[in-house]
Amino acid sequence: MVSTHPAGVQENGSKYILSQGNQKETVSPNQSLLPLSAKINDRDHLEIGGCDVTTLVKQFGSPLYILDEESLRTACRQYRDSFKQYYQGESTVLYASKAWNCLAVCAIVASEDLGIDVASGGELYTAIQSGVNGDKIYLHSNNKSREELIFAVESGCTIVVDNWYELNTLVELASKNGSSSCVPYRIMLRLTPGIDCHTHDYIRTGQLDSKFGFDPNALDDLFAFVSEQSSVFNCVGLHAHIGSQIFEKQPHQDLAALMVEWLRKAATYGINISELNVGGGLGIKYIESDDPPSIEEWVKPICQVIEKACLDGNLPLPKLLCEPGRSLIGTTCVTAYSIGASKEIPGIRKYIAVDGGMSDNPRPITYQSIYRAVVANKMTVPLSETVTIAGKHCESGDILIKDAQLPKTEAGDILVVMGTGAYNYSMSSNYNRLPRPAAVLVGNGEASLILQRESYQDLIRQDCLPERLKKNEQ
């Protein structure tokens, strides 16, 4: 949980009081939505990682992703240390890099002794180029191409096999490559647990009606096939995942117990399962009313369930893996925008527009996700306006936040949307041919560019103009 508070927040018993001009707003001590290092400086500006956000925008432009290194490293250590504290067996935390896959992020989590979960050849390539060894990478996807499977084999990563097509493709690759191939292939099997949970339909994956994973009602055929292909497969583990942005703890505990039963069943077919990957999915706080468990509160009962189930079944403890993404990086980043136009419709709504929108954060229009924002150059000015924050795209649905509570704003103010580390950059686009934003890593008063801002030239770099369409030179 967040353990520091912005400057101007004073302790008062179990509450904290944030002075805002002549107003006072009470907030719970664990409900800051800003990254760990955030504070308000003597200019009434927001600082993150010791860097004034308004200065960052002047230097790097906007929109701008601002990633707090302290917050990311702290979350990595909380996961890693919680498993060491509560699990008697071996454990590994894998960063689900689909949340934000780039060289710098992969390098940071690897330096904290985490492995990397990737979901495509491109994510695999990025992780390797960041310096992560193949034996610490696990490849997912429900439709891996032949080329991706070959790449995975050559890189030495573990392949999380999702379906019969992938199993059969790997068998075919092994037969074609013969003794020169890197067989047996190190694999895990992804199974659909049939466990439902409360989250958005698009990010719910544990129910039986899912595109992911093998049918748990057909495990006999699956385990028999894998056992018969022992020269091709080194099946080290089982994997399951129930969804994302989940606040409930019980579904994950139910999953842990079920996976031990799967492990026991696999053993009857001579498959020695040494790893169980319970997935990820722990939610984060996007708005004040969100109340997710802490990382420790999520880890502890899962470890207890696995240990008890193995003890009751006289089974050795498997290596326990999990693959958090959002809960590692979601709250570590903010997006800074410059405010431009405004429009007031009397008695209905006031719009303020920013220089980004659905191309750098598609989650509101895709998932109806809710965010909160502050004005970085007016941090303690009273909240006097209710406005709708609109993006600049030619799309009526390009709304970042409805009914945001802000101080009175004007063109040139810097709006900061919080909690944008997960699935913002990774799902960004060039809609309306907007260049993707830059990203900076901040810490100890230093800002390092980790993603360059795209240029107009970048937008046409892959375009091809046939000769017959080129304007004839006179």
C-alpha positions in Angstrom: 0.0 0.0 0.0 1.1 3.6 -0.4 3.2 4.6 2.6 4.0 8.2 2.0 1.8 11.2 1.5 2.1 14.5 -0.5 3.4 17.5 1.3 0.7 19.4 3.0 -1.0 16.2 4.3 -0.9 16.2 8.1 -1.7 13.3 10.4 -4.7 13.8 12.6 -5.5 10.5 14.4 -6.5 7.9 11.9 -7.2 10.6 9.2 -5.0 12.9 7.2 -6.0 16.5 6.4 -5.0 18.0 3.1 -5.2 21.8 3.3 -6.7 23.3 0.1 -6.8 27.1 0.5 -9.7 27.7 3.0 -11.0 24.2 2.5 -10.0 21.1 4.2 -10.5 17.6 2.8 -10.0 14.5 4.9 -8.6 11.4 3.3 -7.7 8.0 4.6 -4.0 7.5 5.2 -3.7 4.7 2.6 -5.8 6.4 -0.1 -3.2 8.5 -2.0 -3.6 7.9 -5.7 -0.2 9.4 -6.5 3.1 7.4 -6.7 5.1 6.9 -3.6 7.6 9.7 -4.1 5.0 12.3 -4.9 5.0 15.6 -2.9 4.0 19.2 -3.3 6.9 21.7 -3.5 7.0 25.3 -2.3 5.7 26.5 -5.7 2.5 24.5 -5.2 3.6 22.2 -7.9 3.5 18.4 -8.0 6.9 16.6 -7.7 7.4 13.0 -8.5 10.8 11.4 -8.0 12.2 14.7 -7.0 11.2 16.2 -10.3 8.8 19.1 -10.8 6.1 17.8 -13.2 5.7 21.2 -14.9 9.4 21.3 -15.6 9.3 17.8 -17.0 6.5 18.9 -19.4 8.6 21.9 -20.5 11.6 19.6 -21.1 10.0 16.6 -22.7 6.6 17.9 -23.9 3.1 16.5 -23.4 1.4 14.2 -23.2 4.1 12.6 -21.0 4.2 9.3 -19.1 6.1 9.8 -15.9 7.2 6.6 -14.2 8.3 6.7 -10.6 11.2 4.2 -10.1 10.8 4.1 -6.3 7.2 3.0 -6.6 8.0 0.2 -9.1 10.9 -1.2 -7.2 8.9 -1.1 -3.9 6.1 -3.1 -5.5 8.6 -5.7 -6.9 10.1 -6.1 -3.4 6.7 -6.4 -1.7 5.8 -9.3 -3.9 9.2 -11.0 -3.8 9.6 -10.6 0.0 6.0 -11.6 0.8 6.5 -15.0 -0.9 9.7 -15.5 0.9 8.0 -14.8 4.2 4.9 -16.9 3.7 5.9 -19.8 1.5 8.3 -22.5 2.7 9.1 -23.7 -0.8 10.8 -22.0 -3.7 9.0 -19.1 -5.4 9.4 -16.7 -8.4 7.5 -13.6 -9.2 7.0 -12.9 -12.9 6.2 -9.5 -14.2 3.3 -9.7 -16.6 4.9 -7.3 -19.1 1.9 -6.9 -21.3 0.9 -4.2 -18.7 3.9 -2.1 -19.9 6.6 -3.8 -22.0 9.6 -1.7 -22.8 13.4 -2.1 -22.3 13.6 0.1 -19.2 10.7 -1.5 -17.4 11.9 -5.0 -18.1 15.4 -4.1 -16.9 14.1 -2.7 -13.7 12.0 -5.6 -12.7 14.8 -8.1 -13.7 17.2 -6.2 -11.5 14.8 -6.8 -8.6 15.2 -10.6 -9.3 11.8 -11.0 -11.0 11.2 -13.0 -14.1 9.2 -11.8 -17.1 5.9 -13.0 -18.5 5.5 -12.2 -22.2 2.6 -12.6 -24.5 4.1 -12.3 -28.0 7.3 -12.6 -29.9 7.6 -8.8 -29.7 7.4 -8.8 -25.9 9.9 -11.7 -25.8 12.3 -9.9 -28.1 12.1 -6.7 -25.9 12.7 -8.7 -22.7 15.7 -10.4 -24.2 17.1 -7.1 -25.5 16.8 -5.6 -22.1 19.2 -8.2 -20.8 16.8 -10.8 -19.3 18.0 -14.4 -19.6 15.7 -16.7 -21.5 15.4 -19.1 -18.5 13.6 -16.3 -16.6 11.0 -15.7 -19.3 7.6 -17.4 -19.7 5.8 -17.1 -23.1 2.0 -16.9 -23.1 -0.7 -16.4 -25.8 -3.7 -18.3 -27.0 -2.4 -18.5 -30.6 1.3 -18.6 -30.8 2.6 -18.6 -34.3 5.1 -21.2 -35.5 7.7 -18.4 -35.7 7.0 -17.4 -32.1 7.4 -21.0 -30.9 10.7 -21.4 -32.7 11.9 -18.1 -31.2 10.9 -19.3 -27.8 12.7 -22.6 -28.2 15.8 -20.8 -29.4 15.8 -18.3 -26.6 15.4 -21.0 -23.9 12.3 -19.6 -22.4 9.4 -21.6 -20.9 6.4 -22.0 -23.2 3.0 -21.8 -21.5 1.1 -24.1 -23.9 -2.5 -22.9 -24.3 -4.2 -25.5 -26.6 -3.9 -28.6 -28.8 -2.7 -26.6 -31.8 0.4 -25.5 -30.0 1.1 -29.0 -28.6 0.8 -30.5 -32.1 2.9 -27.7 -33.6 5.7 -28.4 -31.1 5.6 -32.1 -31.8 5.9 -31.3 -35.5 8.8 -29.0 -34.9 10.6 -31.6 -32.9 10.1 -34.2 -35.6 11.5 -31.9 -38.3 14.5 -30.8 -36.3 15.4 -34.2 -35.0 18.5 -34.5 -32.8 19.6 -30.9 -33.5 16.5 -29.5 -31.9 16.5 -28.1 -28.3 14.1 -30.9 -27.2 12.6 -31.7 -24.9 10.8 -28.4 -24.8 10.3 -26.8 -21.4 6.6 -26.2 -21.1 3.8 -25.4 -18.7 0.1 -26.2 -19.5 -2.5 -23.5 -19.1 -5.8 -24.8 -17.8 -9.1 -23.1 -17.5 -10.2 -23.3 -13.9 -13.9 -22.6 -14.2 -13.7 -19.9 -11.4 -15.6 -16.7 -12.0 -14.9 -13.4 -10.3 -16.2 -9.9 -10.3 -14.4 -7.8 -12.9 -15.1 -6.4 -16.4 -16.1 -9.1 -18.9 -13.2 -8.3 -21.2 -10.6 -9.1 -18.5 -12.3 -12.1 -17.0 -10.4 -15.2 -18.0 -11.1 -18.0 -15.4 -14.6 -19.0 -16.5 -15.1 -22.1 -18.7 -16.3 -20.0 -21.5 -12.9 -18.4 -22.2 -10.6 -18.4 -25.2 -7.7 -19.3 -22.9 -6.5 -22.6 -21.7 -7.3 -26.3 -21.9 -10.7 -27.6 -20.9 -10.3 -29.0 -17.3 -12.9 -31.6 -18.1 -10.5 -33.2 -20.7 -7.4 -33.5 -18.5 -7.1 -37.2 -19.0 -6.6 -36.9 -22.7 -4.2 -33.9 -22.2 -2.0 -35.5 -19.6 -1.9 -38.8 -21.5 -0.8 -37.1 -24.6 1.9 -35.1 -22.9 3.1 -38.2 -21.0 3.4 -40.1 -24.3 5.5 -37.3 -25.8 8.1 -37.2 -23.0 10.9 -37.0 -25.6 9.3 -33.8 -26.9 8.0 -32.2 -23.7 9.6 -31.4 -20.4 6.3 -30.5 -18.7 7.4 -28.7 -15.6 4.3 -26.9 -14.5 0.6 -25.9 -14.6 -0.8 -22.4 -15.1 -4.1 -20.8 -14.6 -5.4 -17.2 -14.4 -8.9 -16.0 -13.4 -8.8 -12.4 -14.6 -7.6 -8.9 -13.8 -8.4 -5.9 -11.5 -9.8 -8.3 -8.9 -10.3 -7.3 -5.3 -11.6 -10.6 -4.0 -9.2 -12.9 -2.3 -11.3 -16.1 -2.2 -11.3 -16.9 -5.9 -7.5 -16.9 -5.9 -7.5 -19.2 -2.9 -9.9 -21.6 -4.6 -7.7 -21.6 -7.6 -4.6 -22.5 -5.5 -6.4 -25.5 -4.0 -7.7 -26.6 -7.4 -4.2 -26.5 -8.9 -2.9 -28.9 -6.3 -5.6 -31.3 -7.4 -4.4 -30.9 -11.0 -0.9 -31.6 -9.9 -1.9 -34.8 -8.2 -3.8 -35.9 -11.3 -0.8 -35.2 -13.5 1.3 -37.4 -11.3 -0.9 -40.4 -12.0 0.2 -40.0 -15.7 3.9 -39.9 -14.7 4.2 -36.1 -15.2 6.3 -34.6 -12.4 4.9 -31.1 -12.0 7.4 -29.0 -10.1 5.9 -25.5 -10.7 2.5 -24.0 -10.1 1.7 -20.6 -11.6 -1.4 -19.1 -9.9 -1.5 -16.1 -12.3 -2.1 -12.6 -11.2 -5.0 -10.2 -11.3 -4.7 -8.3 -8.0 -6.5 -5.0 -8.5 -5.3 -1.5 -7.8 -6.8 1.7 -6.4 -7.9 3.9 -9.3 -10.3 6.0 -7.3 -10.7 6.7 -3.6 -13.4 4.2 -3.0 -11.4 1.3 -4.5 -10.2 -1.0 -1.7 -8.0 -3.8 -3.0 -6.1 -6.1 -0.7 -2.4 -5.2 -0.2 0.2 -7.4 -2.0 1.0 -9.1 1.3 -2.7 -9.8 2.0 -3.0 -11.4 -1.4 0.1 -13.5 -1.2 -0.3 -14.9 2.3 -3.5 -16.9 2.0 -2.5 -18.4 -1.4 0.7 -19.7 0.2 -1.2 -21.1 3.1 -3.7 -22.9 0.8 -0.9 -24.4 -1.3 1.1 -25.6 1.7 -1.9 -27.1 3.4 -3.1 -28.9 0.3 0.3 -30.4 -0.3 0.7 -31.4 3.3 -2.7 -33.1 3.4 -1.9 -34.9 0.2 1.7 -35.8 1.2 3.0 -33.9 -1.8 6.3 -32.0 -2.0 5.9 -28.3 -2.3 6.1 -27.1 -5.9 7.9 -24.0 -6.9 5.2 -21.3 -6.6 4.9 -18.7 -9.4 2.6 -15.7 -9.9 2.5 -13.1 -12.6 1.3 -9.6 -11.4 1.2 -6.8 -14.0 -1.2 -4.1 -13.0 -0.5 -4.3 -9.3 3.2 -3.9 -10.0 3.2 -0.9 -12.3 -0.3 0.6 -12.4 0.1 3.2 -9.7 3.7 3.9 -10.4 3.0 6.1 -13.4 1.0 9.3 -14.2 0.3 11.0 -17.5 0.8 14.7 -17.7 -1.3 16.7 -20.3 -1.4 20.3 -21.3 -4.9 21.9 -21.0 -6.1 23.7 -24.2 -9.6 24.5 -25.2 -12.7 24.6 -23.0 -16.4 24.7 -23.7 -19.2 25.4 -21.3 -22.8 24.3 -22.0 -24.9 26.3 -19.5 -26.8 24.0 -17.1 -25.3 20.9 -18.7 -21.6 20.5 -18.7 -18.2 22.1 -18.9 -15.5 20.5 -21.1 -11.8 21.0 -20.9 -9.7 19.5 -23.6 -6.2 18.1 -23.3 -3.5 17.3 -25.9 -4.0 13.5 -25.7 -6.8 11.1 -25.0 -7.8 7.7 -26.2 -4.6 7.2 -28.2 -2.5 7.3 -25.1 -5.2 5.9 -22.7 -7.8 3.8 -24.4 -9.1 2.2 -21.2 -12.0 4.7 -20.5 -13.5 4.2 -24.0 -12.7 0.4 -24.0 -13.5 -0.7 -20.4 -15.4 2.4 -19.1 -12.5 2.8 -16.7 -12.6 5.6 -14.2 -9.6 7.8 -13.3 -8.8 10.7 -11.1 -6.7 13.8 -11.9 -5.0 16.8 -10.3 -3.6 20.0 -11.7 0.1 19.8 -11.3 0.6 23.6 -11.0 -2.3 24.2 -8.7 -2.0 21.4 -6.2 -3.6 23.1 -3.1 -6.0 25.5 -5.0 -9.6 24.8 -3.9 -11.6 22.3 -6.0 -14.2 24.7 -7.4 -15.2 23.2 -10.7 -16.9 20.0 -12.0 -15.6 19.4 -15.5 -15.5 16.6 -18.1 -11.9 16.0 -19.4 -12.0 15.4 -23.2 -9.3 14.2 -25.5 -8.4 15.8 -28.8 -9.4 13.0 -31.1 -12.2 13.2 -33.6 -14.4 10.9 -31.6 -17.3 11.9 -29.3 -16.4 9.0 -27.0 -12.9 10.3 -26.4 -13.5 11.3 -22.8 -10.8 10.6 -20.2 -12.8 11.6 -17.0 -16.4 12.6 -16.5 -17.3 15.0 -13.7 -13.7 15.6 -12.5 -13.4 17.8 -9.4 -10.7 20.4 -10.2 -9.6 23.9 -9.3 -10.5 26.5 -11.9 -8.2 25.8 -14.9 -7.0 27.7 -17.9 -5.1 27.0 -21.1 -1.5 26.0 -20.3 -2.3 24.3 -17.0 -0.8 20.8 -16.5 -3.4 18.1 -15.9 -2.1 14.9 -14.3 -4.1 11.7 -14.6 -3.1 9.1 -12.0 -2.7 5.3 -12.1 -1.7 5.1 -15.8 1.1 2.6 -15.6 -0.8 -0.4 -16.7 -2.3 -0.8 -20.2 -1.9 2.8 -21.2 1.3 2.8 -23.2 1.0 -0.9 -24.1 -2.5 -0.3 -25.6 -1.7 3.1 -27.1 -2.3 3.8 -30.8 -1.8 6.3 -33.5 -5.5 7.1 -33.9 -5.9 10.3 -36.0 -2.2 9.8 -36.6 -1.2 11.3 -33.3 2.4 10.4 -32.4 2.7 8.3 -29.2 3.9 10.2 -26.2 7.4 10.1 -24.6 8.0 8.4 -21.2 10.5 9.4 -18.5 11.8 7.5 -15.5 12.1 9.7 -12.4 14.0 9.2 -9.2 16.4 11.1 -6.9 15.7 14.3 -8.8 16.8 12.9 -12.1 14.6 12.2 -15.2 15.7 9.7 -17.8 14.0 9.3 -21.2 12.9 5.7 -21.6 10.6 6.2 -24.6 11.1 8.8 -27.3 8.2 10.8 -28.5 7.2 9.7 -31.9 7.5 12.2 -34.8 5.4 12.7 -37.9 8.2 11.0 -39.8 7.8 8.0 -37.5 4.1 7.8 -38.5 4.9 7.2 -42.2 8.0 5.2 -41.7 6.2 1.9 -42.6 4.0 3.5 -45.3 4.7 2.4 -48.9 3.6 4.6 -51.8 3.4 2.7 -55.1 5.2 4.4 -58.0 2.0 4.8 -59.9 0.5 6.9 -57.2 3.4 9.3 -56.9 2.9 12.8 -58.3 4.6 13.1 -61.6 7.5 15.6 -61.5 7.2 18.3 -64.1 
